[in-house]
Amino acid sequence: MPQPTGTGLQAVWKKESDSTMLVLGDEYADEPTRVNAVFTDSDGFECKGRAGNLRQNGDTLTVTWKKGATGTDTFERFQDMDPG
């Protein structure tokens, strides 16, 4: 499990079908089930307005969108951030 990096970012996940990426960060101290995230697609970075349920199975992360998008996206582990 990636450790906090000091930047708030822990891991980068990428969709195989296109260049869409999801960067996950540290959880909120007051809401452990909520994490910071940055979503990027062909239109650029989007830092807010999306919410979803995350489910990880090995190097695959599935997001079922609840707000700001519909449906499900699947991402593959791309890079873990260096905690040092």
Buried (B, 14 or more C-beta within 10 A) or exposed (E): EBEEBEEBBBBBBBBEEEEBBBBBBBBEEEEEEEBBBBBBEEEEEBEEEBEBEBEEEEEEBBBEBEEEBEEEBBBEBBEBBEEE
